[in-house]
């Protein structure tokens, strides 16, 4: 292996580019020459990582599904054109998410070793999912999965490994400064994309049904997008909505509990990084009963597993956790203890091992 050439589609502040950023840092820390191909023109976790040589290619996200799919396939042709002249046979092509399939095709043509890092299972429509996962199956020498659930769900080739998402060292250290902090208000926190399938509407209903608590929703979207989404909905005094935040520490610090309300039929969570971040702050969690997030939250130990469509059960368990201080402290302590496994040390060691043993 001469170089690692990492490829990602959309650079933003969501989970999958954050994980790739951690991988890039682990490789460069160990003296591996590393290149990154991702969409240009926007800021995200993949911007300006020291010792990583950046190469951008064209891609524009669109809310219009037809324009989005056209842009996506166009972006892959541009990517293929760039990689055709860039890749060498001894390069290792590391593809983050199943989306940048153009890198797999060119990598295969050039005789490169290819690793896929798969974060997702809920790719729609089915024909698109079959196409992307089919290319991964046909080209990958190794596939990395972010949870046991995902590895079982999407078993593709023989050479598969598990690499859990983890907390960066500086995140963990910052969180550890605020253990057992007294909280004046009971704040219910959810951090997610501004999508129906992420349970944004269910969070709104939960806030409406529980006016005794403050609800804070942090979404990966602009103020304009937020206004458009909630247009026509009544304003709730106890619900505060925030646009994209680069620093989420203040939200975790003041929160009492962390939620994930993704729809089990439309979006199965394959890991749940915001839940893990909340756990490091000692926050109990309420999450869906399926997916990789159940590897973080154990029902009745550090939170509850509840379908987001069951609003009565959500309210009941929320009130139970926030009104019983003995139960709360037990859940909080268990959350923190579980979070300790998901460390940067574990991640860095495994990240180097994955690319070394092919």
LINCORZI-V667493 format. One record per pair of residues at least 24 apart in sequence whose ideal C-beta (glycine too) atoms are under 8 Angstrom apart, sorted by the first residue. I is the first residue (numbers start at 1). J is the second residue. D is the distance in whole Angstrom. If there is no record, write none. Layout:
I&J&D  I&J&D
//
This chain:
1&32&8  1&90&6  1&91&7  1&92&5  1&113&7  1&355&7  1&356&8  1&358&8  2&33&7  2&88&6  2&90&4  2&91&6  3&32&8  3&33&4  3&34&7  3&35&6  3&88&8  3&90&8  3&91&5  3&92&7  4&32&6  4&33&7  4&34&5  4&35&7  4&91&7  4&92&5  4&94&6  4&355&6  5&35&5  5&36&8  5&37&7  5&83&8  5&86&7  5&87&6  5&91&5  5&92&7  5&93&5  5&94&7  5&103&8  5&112&8  6&34&7  6&35&7  6&36&5  6&37&7  6&94&4  6&95&8  6&96&6  7&36&8  7&37&5  7&38&7  7&79&7  7&83&8  7&93&7  7&94&7  7&95&5  7&96&7  7&100&5  7&103&4  8&36&7  8&37&8  8&38&4  8&39&8  8&46&6  8&96&4  8&97&7  8&100&7  9&38&7  9&39&6  9&59&6  9&72&8  9&75&7  9&97&7  9&99&4  9&100&5  10&38&8  10&39&6  10&44&8  10&59&7  10&61&6  11&38&5  11&39&6  11&40&8  11&42&6  11&43&8  11&44&4  11&45&7  11&46&4  11&47&7  12&42&7  12&44&4  12&45&8  12&220&7  13&44&6  13&45&6  13&220&6  13&244&6  13&246&7  14&193&7  14&220&6  15&119&7  15&165&7  15&271&7  15&273&5  16&96&6  16&97&5  16&119&5  16&120&8  17&44&5  17&45&4  17&46&5  17&96&7  18&45&5  18&273&7  19&96&7  19&117&7  19&119&7  19&146&7  19&165&5  19&273&8  20&45&8  20&46&6  20&96&4  20&117&7  21&45&4  21&46&6  21&49&6  22&166&7  22&168&6  22&344&7  22&347&6  22&351&8  23&94&7  23&96&8  23&117&8  23&351&5  24&49&5  24&52&5  25&49&7  26&347&7  26&348&4  26&351&4  26&352&6  27&351&7  27&352&7  27&355&7  28&52&6  29&348&7  30&348&8  30&352&5  32&352&8  32&355&7  35&86&8  37&79&6  37&82&7  37&83&7  37&100&8  37&103&7  39&75&7  55&82&7  55&86&7  57&82&6  69&128&8  72&99&7  75&102&8  76&100&7  76&101&6  76&102&4  77&102&7  79&103&6  79&106&8  80&105&6  80&106&5  83&107&7  84&109&8  84&110&8  87&112&6  88&112&8  92&355&6  92&358&7  94&355&7  95&136&8  95&140&8  98&123&7  98&132&4  98&133&6  98&135&8  98&136&6  99&132&7  101&131&8  101&132&6  101&135&5  101&136&8  104&135&5  104&136&7  104&139&4  104&140&7  105&135&7  105&139&7  107&139&7  108&138&8  108&139&5  113&141&5  113&142&8  113&358&5  114&139&5  114&140&5  114&141&6  115&140&7  115&141&7  115&142&5  115&143&7  115&144&6  115&354&7  115&355&7  115&358&8  116&140&5  116&142&8  116&143&5  116&144&7  117&143&8  117&144&4  117&146&8  117&163&8  118&143&6  118&144&7  118&145&6  118&146&7  118&150&7  118&154&6  119&146&5  119&150&8  119&270&6  119&271&7  120&270&6  121&150&6  121&153&5  121&154&6  121&268&6  121&270&6  122&197&8  122&266&7  122&267&5  122&268&6  141&358&6  142&354&7  142&358&6  144&354&6  146&270&6  146&271&5  146&292&6  147&270&5  147&271&5  147&291&8  147&292&3  147&295&6  148&292&7  148&295&6  149&270&7  149&290&8  149&291&6  149&292&4  149&294&7  149&295&7  150&270&5  150&271&8  150&292&6  153&268&8  161&350&8  161&354&6  163&347&7  163&350&5  163&351&7  163&354&7  164&271&7  164&295&8  164&341&8  164&342&6  164&346&8  164&347&8  165&271&5  165&273&5  165&276&7  165&342&7  166&276&8  166&342&4  166&343&6  166&344&6  166&346&6  166&347&4  167&276&6  167&277&6  167&280&6  167&339&7  167&342&6  167&343&7  167&344&7  168&344&6  169&343&8  169&344&4  171&249&8  171&277&7  171&280&7  172&280&6  172&339&8  172&343&7  172&344&7  174&249&6  175&249&7  175&252&7  175&277&8  175&280&4  175&281&5  176&280&8  178&253&5  178&281&7  179&282&6  179&336&7  180&282&7  181&253&7  183&254&7  183&256&6  185&214&5  185&254&7  185&256&8  186&212&8  186&213&5  186&214&7  186&256&5  186&322&5  187&213&7  187&214&5  187&215&8  187&216&6  187&254&6  187&255&5  187&256&5  187&257&8  188&213&5  188&214&7  188&215&5  188&216&7  188&255&7  188&256&7  188&257&6  188&259&6  188&318&7  189&216&5  189&218&7  189&251&6  189&252&7  189&255&4  189&257&7  189&258&5  189&259&7  189&278&7  189&283&8  190&215&8  190&216&8  190&217&5  190&218&7  190&258&7  190&259&4  190&260&7  190&261&7  190&274&8  191&217&8  191&218&4  191&219&8  191&248&6  191&251&7  191&258&8  191&274&4  192&217&8  192&218&8  192&219&6  192&220&7  192&260&7  192&262&8  192&274&7  193&219&7  193&220&5  193&221&7  194&219&4  194&220&7  194&221&4  194&225&6  194&226&7  194&229&6  195&267&8  196&263&8  196&266&8  197&262&6  197&263&5  197&266&4  197&267&4  198&261&7  198&262&5  198&263&8  198&267&7  199&259&8  199&260&7  199&261&3  199&262&5  199&263&6  199&308&5  200&229&7  200&261&8  202&261&5  202&308&4  202&309&7  202&311&7  202&314&7  203&259&7  203&261&6  204&233&7  204&236&7  204&239&7  205&311&6  206&259&8  206&261&8  206&311&7  206&314&6  206&315&7  206&318&7  207&236&5  207&238&6  207&239&4  208&236&6  208&239&8  209&311&7  209&315&5  210&238&8  210&315&6  210&318&6  210&319&7  211&236&8  211&237&7  211&238&5  213&238&7  213&256&8  213&318&8  213&322&7  214&238&5  214&240&7  215&239&5  215&240&7  216&240&5  216&241&8  216&242&7  216&251&6  216&255&7  217&241&5  217&242&7  218&242&5  218&245&5  218&248&7  218&251&6  219&243&7  219&244&7  220&244&5  248&274&8  248&277&7  252&277&6  252&278&6  252&280&8  252&281&4  252&283&7  253&281&7  255&281&7  255&283&6  256&283&7  256&322&6  256&328&8  257&283&6  257&284&5  257&285&7  257&286&7  257&318&7  257&321&6  257&322&7  258&283&4  258&284&8  258&285&5  258&286&8  259&285&7  259&286&5  259&287&7  260&285&7  260&286&8  260&287&4  260&288&7  260&293&6  261&286&8  261&288&8  261&308&4  261&314&8  262&288&6  262&291&8  262&308&7  263&288&8  263&308&6  263&309&7  264&288&5  264&289&7  264&290&5  264&291&8  264&307&6  264&308&7  269&293&4  271&295&8  271&296&8  272&296&6  272&297&8  276&339&6  276&342&6  278&335&8  279&335&4  279&336&7  279&338&6  279&339&4  280&336&7  280&339&4  281&336&8  282&332&4  282&333&7  282&335&6  282&336&4  283&332&7  283&335&6  284&321&5  284&328&7  284&331&4  284&332&6  284&335&6  285&335&7  286&314&7  286&317&6  286&318&7  286&321&8  296&338&7  298&334&8  298&338&8  301&331&7  301&334&5  302&331&5  302&332&8  302&334&4  302&335&4  302&338&6  303&331&6  303&335&7
//
